[in-house]
Amino acid sequence: MFEWFSLIVMAVALGMDAFSIALVFGVGPGINRSGMWRIATSVGVFHMIMPLAGMALGAWISNFYGAGVASFVAGVILALIGIQMIFTSVSGKKEQSFQLRGIGVLFFCIYCEPR
């Protein structure tokens, strides 16, 4: 029962993240329908791949080094992401660092932070 609840909470969180990204680009100028589909599909694929890769890597680290090390690595990664988000939000830069075409869509999906 608890596993299903955790899975549903994670799915809702990832869905809300993807929705917020879509909302930002939906109100922004300059993206046509094909660009919207390309970005939405790419973000959706990465929202499936990244949790699977994270769970696989976490299981590997846990089996190889122990659960304590895996939890520590996950905590450090989350802290670094949080620190980077804080610095980005207070820096005041409003320029986009890459174009949402070609390889820029890949960078966007990995970085996943619209500016």
Secondary structure, DSSP 8 states (H G I E B T S, - for coil): -HHHHHHHHHHHHHHHHHHHHHHHHHHSSS--HHHHHHHHHHHHHHHHHHHHHHHHHHHHHHHHH-HHHHHHHHHHHHHHHHHHHHHHHHH---S-SS-SSTHHHHHHHHH----
